[in-house]
Structures are given as C-alpha cells and as structure tokens.
Amino acid sequence: MIPFKNRFHGHGSLRYVYAHGHAVRSHLLTLKHSSHPKRKEPRIAVVISKKVIKAAVGRNRVRRRLYEIVRQELPTIQPNSDIVLLVFSAEVFALPQKELEDSVKQLLASAGVYKK
C-alpha cells in the first residue's frame, strides 16, 4: 500500500484530474495526470469499475498489485503530480506481474511524470 500522504482524499481532487488531466492510454490501462504546483508529494489513485471486474476480491487484488508497482516508482515520480490509473480490461487480473509492471512504467514514461 502506498503511504497516506501519496493518496487522494475525497472525490473533489479526483474530479479535477478527470476534468483537467491529460490521458495516456494503453490497451489495458489509462493514466490520467495533472500537475499541482503547491504539492510536495505525488498523489496516486487506482480506479476499477464493477463493470470491469465483478467481484470485489478481484478488484482489490488488481488495485493492490498496481499500488505496489507505483509504490516502487514513487521516488522517481515528480513531486507535484496527481496520477489516476484507470483499469478498463479484466485481462489485468490474469496478467503476469512483470508485464503489468512494464505496462505501468511505459505509461508513466509516456506521460512524462518521471523526474528529469
């Protein structure tokens, strides 16, 4: 799990990223990101709809896997980033960890949220 300071709190800031953020898409995931100049730590959220994976156990497992990948990348992410990972495919549930990790890293790199 990622630290409390790196999580979104409330729906208002998530709505802001949805409305004003830039999207980077892959066939399994979408990464929406925006910058917040007053932030000192990046914030991360993972969103999975019930339409994608019906069982809460499956959604939580995928969410934990994605949070762990992002947690390992936190030191290299710009401190003023707000990032939302949206899962649109149930294939993520059965995807090997290495492939999922490569996909997330590729999205983060193409979004330009890594430190320079």
C-alpha positions as CSV (number, residue, x, y, z in Angstrom):
1,M,0.0,0.0,0.0
2,I,1.2,3.5,-0.7
3,P,1.7,6.0,2.2
4,F,-1.2,8.1,3.3
5,K,0.5,11.3,2.0
6,N,0.5,9.8,-1.5
7,R,-3.2,9.0,-1.7
8,F,-6.1,11.1,-2.9
9,H,-8.5,12.3,-0.1
10,G,-12.1,13.0,-1.3
11,H,-13.6,13.0,-4.7
12,G,-13.0,16.7,-5.5
13,S,-9.4,16.3,-6.4
14,L,-10.2,13.1,-8.4
15,R,-12.8,15.0,-10.4
16,Y,-10.3,17.8,-11.1
17,V,-7.9,15.3,-12.6
18,Y,-10.7,13.7,-14.6
19,A,-11.7,17.1,-16.0
20,H,-8.4,18.8,-16.5
21,G,-5.8,16.0,-16.7
22,H,-4.1,14.6,-19.7
23,A,-4.7,10.9,-20.6
24,V,-2.2,8.4,-21.8
25,R,-3.8,5.1,-22.9
26,S,-2.8,1.5,-23.4
27,H,-5.0,-1.4,-24.3
28,L,-5.4,-2.4,-20.6
29,L,-5.0,0.8,-18.7
30,T,-5.4,4.6,-18.9
31,L,-3.3,7.0,-16.9
32,K,-4.7,10.5,-16.3
33,H,-2.3,13.0,-14.8
34,S,-2.1,16.7,-13.9
35,S,0.3,18.8,-12.0
36,H,-0.4,20.7,-8.8
37,P,2.3,23.3,-8.2
38,K,1.8,23.6,-4.4
39,R,2.1,19.8,-3.8
40,K,5.3,18.4,-2.3
41,E,4.4,14.7,-2.8
42,P,2.8,12.9,-5.7
43,R,-0.7,11.6,-5.3
44,I,-1.8,8.3,-6.8
45,A,-5.2,6.6,-7.2
46,V,-6.3,3.4,-8.9
47,V,-9.9,3.2,-10.2
48,I,-11.6,-0.1,-11.3
49,S,-15.2,-0.3,-12.2
50,K,-17.6,-3.1,-11.2
51,K,-18.3,-3.5,-14.8
52,V,-14.7,-4.5,-15.5
53,I,-14.2,-7.0,-12.6
54,K,-17.4,-8.0,-10.9
55,A,-16.0,-9.5,-7.6
56,A,-14.6,-7.1,-5.0
57,V,-11.9,-9.6,-4.3
58,G,-10.6,-9.4,-7.8
59,R,-10.8,-5.6,-7.9
60,N,-8.9,-5.3,-4.7
61,R,-6.3,-7.7,-5.8
62,V,-5.7,-5.7,-9.0
63,R,-5.7,-2.5,-7.0
64,R,-3.1,-3.8,-4.6
65,R,-0.9,-5.1,-7.5
66,L,-1.0,-1.7,-9.2
67,Y,-0.3,0.2,-5.9
68,E,2.7,-1.9,-5.3
69,I,4.1,-1.2,-8.7
70,V,3.6,2.6,-8.3
71,R,4.9,2.5,-4.7
72,Q,8.2,1.2,-6.0
73,E,8.3,4.0,-8.6
74,L,7.4,6.8,-6.1
75,P,11.0,8.1,-5.6
76,T,11.3,8.7,-9.4
77,I,7.9,10.5,-9.9
78,Q,7.7,14.3,-9.9
79,P,6.5,15.6,-6.6
80,N,3.7,17.8,-8.0
81,S,2.0,15.0,-9.9
82,D,-1.6,13.8,-9.5
83,I,-1.9,10.4,-11.2
84,V,-5.0,8.3,-11.6
85,L,-4.7,4.8,-13.1
86,L,-8.0,3.6,-14.7
87,V,-8.4,-0.1,-15.4
88,F,-10.6,-0.9,-18.5
89,S,-9.9,-4.5,-19.1
90,A,-10.4,-7.6,-17.0
91,E,-7.3,-9.1,-18.6
92,V,-5.3,-7.1,-15.9
93,F,-6.4,-9.7,-13.4
94,A,-4.7,-12.6,-15.1
95,L,-1.7,-10.6,-16.4
96,P,1.7,-11.7,-15.1
97,Q,3.3,-9.1,-12.7
98,K,6.3,-8.4,-14.9
99,E,4.0,-7.5,-17.9
100,L,1.8,-5.4,-15.7
101,E,4.8,-3.6,-14.3
102,D,6.2,-2.9,-17.8
103,S,2.9,-1.5,-18.9
104,V,2.6,0.8,-15.9
105,K,6.2,2.0,-16.3
106,Q,5.6,2.7,-20.0
107,L,2.5,4.7,-19.2
108,L,4.4,6.7,-16.6
109,A,7.2,7.4,-19.0
110,S,5.0,8.5,-21.9
111,A,3.0,10.7,-19.5
112,G,6.2,12.5,-18.6
113,V,5.8,12.2,-14.8
114,Y,9.2,10.9,-14.1
115,K,11.8,13.3,-12.6
116,K,14.2,14.8,-15.1
